[in-house]
């Protein structure tokens, strides 16, 4: 069962990495309710628990508003406050401190451009994040940690984004048309130049051929006749002037 859960978590992490651009080390934004749950159930340090859940290196964040809320909750949350103070504090634009849920919503905004995993025990807050594309939620039930599965909103956003990438915008279509028109014009101009060059070259070949033919004809017409030697068959053989030698 634990192995099956581990594979499911890895599949969810891979989904957000490939579809939404999450990169290791993963950033996890922790609120006071999550940190307090870890303390009450003695689940260990937040760093170890979340790194094990995501099977990757993690950097844990909190905000000034979350720390301020833990301080207001009193002595019973002192251990949770101590854990929050050990985390990296991310900047929130709240000069007057607001509730932790409002602060987290303001940081995540519409598209979670900072790629935060949000660790919270607030069910209402997690429900809101299921309607915001690219906000994976982490929560705990007793001694078990869970990574929320991608919601229908998250899946639909990915599908729509992929369809938009497959279809070109009107500006891109116009640019391609202008580029093709320019290419055809350049090709037509180049073809016209080559045709003119071929005609000129053909004329030169014909003129050279005519000149060569005329020169050969002139040579055959005005060739000087030379005297030839006697026919060897009509010539008599030379007689031997010396008689036979006496014995």
HUGIUR-V901933 format. One record per residue. N is the residue number from 1. BURIAL is I if it has 9 or more other ideal C-beta (glycine too) atoms within 8 Angstrom, else O. Layout:
n->(N N)
burial->(BURIAL BURIAL)
//
This chain:
n->(1 2 3 4 5 6 7 8 9 10 11 12 13 14 15 16 17 18 19 20 21 22 23 24 25 26 27 28 29 30 31 32 33 34 35 36 37 38 39 40 41 42 43 44 45 46 47 48 49 50 51 52 53 54 55 56 57 58 59 60 61 62 63 64 65 66 67 68 69 70 71 72 73 74 75 76 77 78 79 80 81 82 83 84 85 86 87 88 89 90 91 92 93 94 95 96 97 98 99 100 101 102 103 104 105 106 107 108 109 110 111 112 113 114 115 116 117 118 119 120 121 122 123 124 125 126 127 128 129 130 131 132 133 134 135 136 137 138 139 140 141 142 143 144 145 146 147 148 149 150 151 152 153 154 155 156 157 158 159 160 161 162 163 164 165 166 167 168 169 170 171 172 173 174 175 176 177 178 179 180 181 182 183 184 185 186 187 188 189 190 191 192 193 194 195 196 197 198 199 200 201 202 203 204 205 206 207 208 209 210 211 212 213 214 215 216 217 218 219 220 221 222 223 224 225 226 227 228 229 230 231 232 233 234 235 236 237 238 239 240 241 242 243 244 245 246 247)
burial->(O O O O O I O I I I O I I O I I I O O I O I O O O I I I I I I I I I I I I I I O I O I O O I O O I I I O I I I I O I I I I I I I I I I I I I O O O O O O I O O I I O I I O O I O I I O I O I O O O O O I I I I I I I I I O O O I O O I I I I I I I I O O I I O I I I O I I I I I I I I I O O O O I O I I O I I O I I I O I I O O O O O O O O O O O O O O I O O I O O O O O O O O O O O O O O O O O O O O O O O O O O O O O O O O O O O O O O O O O O O O O O O O O O O O O O O O O O O O O O O O O O O O O O O)
//
